[in-house]
Amino acid sequence: MRWRRERPPAEITAKLDGDERVLTWGRTDTGAAIVATQRGLWLPDETDHRRVGWHEIDKATWNEGELTVTEGRIAPDAPEFVEDQPPTVWQVTEPGDLPKVVRARVNRSVAVTEHHLLKPSGGVRIVGRRISGRDGLSWLARVDPGTDRHAPEVIAQTDALLAEARARFAAPADQI
């Protein structure tokens, strides 16, 4: 007889968009579910579950039953910049294919990543990410530690680098 894994909890599948499908899921040590879909990762929070798009996950690691997710959020005062949030950690007792799928989906969302040195000092990483269900790339910048993203020269250079990347990686007119 072949063993069959149970379905993800109905309270999560009821929240999925009409065309959203479950790729895999796992269960934490508290019994909560973590569900991966083509749109993102449904994570337990204080009261319920919320979806974090693959393009919003800056880093995800798996180590001996522990899933650590670092989300990137757009800076409230500068929409061209993304800032890491504190990592969130879950003990996953029934991971299934979750580690493999999370790694593949986060990696696949990154289309372009380029590091640039800034003048007079500092650096910035320009990142183009794919967003599931949307055409084109979403472009953001992440400054290096110690680089002041509020400095006028950092903002000006970053804006120029973002514009250059958008132009360089735009789809040719005959492909639109």
C-alpha positions as CSV (number, residue, x, y, z in Angstrom):
1,M,0.0,0.0,0.0
2,R,1.3,3.4,-0.9
3,W,1.5,6.1,1.7
4,R,-0.3,9.4,0.8
5,R,0.5,12.7,2.5
6,E,-2.5,14.6,3.9
7,R,-3.7,17.8,2.2
8,P,-2.6,21.2,3.5
9,P,-5.0,22.7,6.0
10,A,-8.3,24.1,4.5
11,E,-7.9,27.4,6.4
12,I,-4.9,28.1,4.2
13,T,-6.1,26.6,0.9
14,A,-9.3,28.7,1.3
15,K,-7.1,31.9,1.1
16,L,-5.3,31.0,-2.1
17,D,-6.0,33.0,-5.3
18,G,-8.1,31.2,-7.8
19,D,-5.2,30.2,-10.0
20,E,-2.8,29.6,-7.1
21,R,-1.8,26.0,-6.5
22,V,0.1,24.3,-3.7
23,L,3.5,23.0,-4.6
24,T,4.4,21.5,-1.3
25,W,4.0,22.1,2.4
26,G,5.4,21.2,5.8
27,R,4.4,21.3,9.4
28,T,6.2,23.1,12.2
29,D,6.8,21.8,15.7
30,T,3.7,23.8,16.9
31,G,1.5,22.1,14.3
32,A,1.3,25.1,12.0
33,A,1.6,24.7,8.3
34,I,4.1,26.4,5.9
35,V,2.7,26.2,2.4
36,A,4.6,26.9,-0.8
37,T,2.7,27.9,-3.9
38,Q,3.8,29.3,-7.2
39,R,3.1,32.8,-5.8
40,G,5.0,32.6,-2.6
41,L,5.3,31.1,0.9
42,W,2.4,31.0,3.3
43,L,3.9,31.5,6.7
44,P,2.3,31.3,10.1
45,D,2.2,34.5,12.1
46,E,0.8,35.5,15.5
47,T,-2.9,35.0,14.5
48,D,-3.1,33.4,11.1
49,H,-1.1,32.8,7.9
50,R,0.2,35.3,5.4
51,R,1.7,35.0,2.0
52,V,5.2,36.3,1.3
53,G,5.9,36.5,-2.4
54,W,9.1,34.8,-3.6
55,H,10.4,38.2,-4.7
56,E,10.0,39.4,-1.2
57,I,12.2,36.8,0.4
58,D,15.8,38.0,0.4
59,K,17.2,34.9,2.0
60,A,15.9,31.5,3.0
61,T,18.1,28.8,4.6
62,W,17.5,25.3,5.8
63,N,19.6,23.8,8.5
64,E,18.8,20.6,10.5
65,G,15.0,21.0,10.5
66,E,15.1,24.8,10.9
67,L,13.7,27.1,8.2
68,T,15.0,30.7,8.4
69,V,13.4,33.3,6.2
70,T,14.6,36.9,5.8
71,E,12.1,39.2,4.2
72,G,13.0,42.3,2.3
73,R,10.6,45.3,2.7
74,I,10.6,48.4,0.7
75,A,11.9,51.3,2.7
76,P,8.9,53.5,3.7
77,D,10.7,56.7,2.9
78,A,12.5,55.5,-0.2
79,P,10.6,53.1,-2.5
80,E,13.6,52.3,-4.6
81,F,15.4,50.7,-1.6
82,V,14.8,47.4,0.1
83,E,15.7,46.6,3.7
84,D,16.1,43.3,5.4
85,Q,13.7,42.5,8.2
86,P,14.8,40.4,11.2
87,P,14.9,36.8,10.2
88,T,12.1,34.5,11.3
89,V,12.8,30.9,12.2
90,W,10.5,27.9,12.3
91,Q,11.3,24.4,13.5
92,V,9.9,22.2,10.7
93,T,9.2,18.6,11.8
94,E,7.5,17.4,8.6
95,P,9.3,19.3,5.8
96,G,8.5,17.1,2.8
97,D,10.0,18.9,-0.3
98,L,9.7,22.3,1.4
99,P,13.4,23.0,1.6
100,K,14.1,22.1,-2.0
101,V,11.1,24.1,-3.3
102,V,11.8,27.2,-1.2
103,R,15.4,27.3,-2.4
104,A,14.5,26.8,-6.1
105,R,11.7,29.4,-6.0
106,V,13.7,32.1,-4.2
107,N,16.6,31.6,-6.6
108,R,14.4,31.6,-9.6
109,S,12.8,34.9,-8.6
110,V,16.2,36.7,-8.9
111,A,16.8,37.6,-12.6
112,V,19.5,40.1,-12.2
113,T,21.9,41.1,-9.3
114,E,24.7,43.5,-9.8
115,H,27.0,45.1,-7.3
116,H,28.3,48.7,-7.9
117,L,30.8,50.7,-6.0
118,L,29.6,54.3,-5.3
119,K,31.6,57.5,-5.2
120,P,33.0,58.7,-2.9
121,S,32.5,55.5,-1.0
122,G,30.0,52.7,-0.3
123,G,28.2,50.3,-2.5
124,V,24.8,49.2,-3.7
125,R,23.3,46.0,-5.2
126,I,20.8,46.5,-8.0
127,V,18.4,43.6,-8.1
128,G,15.8,42.7,-10.7
129,R,13.2,40.1,-9.5
130,R,10.5,38.2,-11.2
131,I,7.1,38.4,-9.6
132,S,4.8,35.4,-10.2
133,G,1.9,36.3,-12.4
134,R,3.4,39.5,-13.7
135,D,5.5,40.4,-16.8
136,G,8.8,42.2,-16.5
137,L,11.0,42.6,-13.5
138,S,10.7,44.5,-10.3
139,W,13.8,46.6,-9.6
140,L,15.1,47.6,-6.2
141,A,18.4,48.6,-4.6
142,R,20.1,47.4,-1.4
143,V,22.9,49.4,0.0
144,D,26.0,47.8,1.6
145,P,26.3,48.0,5.4
146,G,27.8,51.3,6.3
147,T,26.4,53.1,3.2
148,D,24.0,55.9,4.0
149,R,21.1,55.5,1.7
150,H,19.8,58.9,2.7
151,A,22.9,60.7,1.3
152,P,22.1,62.7,-1.8
153,E,25.0,61.3,-3.8
154,V,23.9,57.7,-2.9
155,I,20.3,58.4,-4.0
156,A,21.4,60.1,-7.2
157,Q,23.8,57.3,-8.2
158,T,21.3,54.6,-7.2
159,D,18.6,56.2,-9.3
160,A,20.9,56.3,-12.3
161,L,21.9,52.7,-11.8
162,L,18.3,51.6,-11.5
163,A,17.4,53.5,-14.7
164,E,20.3,52.0,-16.6
165,A,19.4,48.5,-15.5
166,R,15.7,48.9,-16.4
167,A,16.7,50.2,-19.9
168,R,19.3,47.5,-20.4
169,F,17.1,44.6,-19.4
170,A,13.8,45.9,-20.9
171,A,12.1,43.6,-23.4
172,P,12.7,44.6,-27.0
173,A,9.7,46.4,-28.5
174,D,9.2,43.5,-31.0
175,Q,8.7,41.1,-28.1
176,I,6.1,43.1,-26.2
